[in-house]
């Protein structure tokens, strides 16, 4: 089941992605279910990324994350 997810890279950039559990099309699954090694669409670098609950983000952070979207990650 795919879901729209807020994601933060190790450098702190926020974006949204379609996150399918146990499937990584544009990423490598490492470090647990909520973490992957992927390319950050905000800055273009590769690194660890992790899911972030929407409740942990402020309105400005959510708006910023929605400006940067990738498909299935």
Secondary structure, 3 states (H helix, E strand, C coil): CEEEEEEEECCCCEEEEEEECCCCCCEEECCCCCEEEEECCCCCCEEEEEEECHHHCCHHHHHHHHHCEEEEC
